[in-house]
Amino acid sequence: MEKRLDYKGRWRNKTVAFHVSEEEGKLIDRCVSLSGLTRQDYIAGVCSAGM
């Protein structure tokens, strides 16, 4: 597997993808927007916070 650095210089070689409903997508988009983070950083942060 090829290793790649992301724009912050971190190793990111694992892709995670999932399907959500239209409503769930809108909720995720709203939360990401309010956080000021990228979608990737927001979801990774929520997961690592134990939510």
HELIX and SHEET records of a PDB file:
HELIX    1   1 GLU A   22  SER A   35  1                                  14    
HELIX    2   2 ARG A   39  SER A   48  1                                  10    
END                                                                             
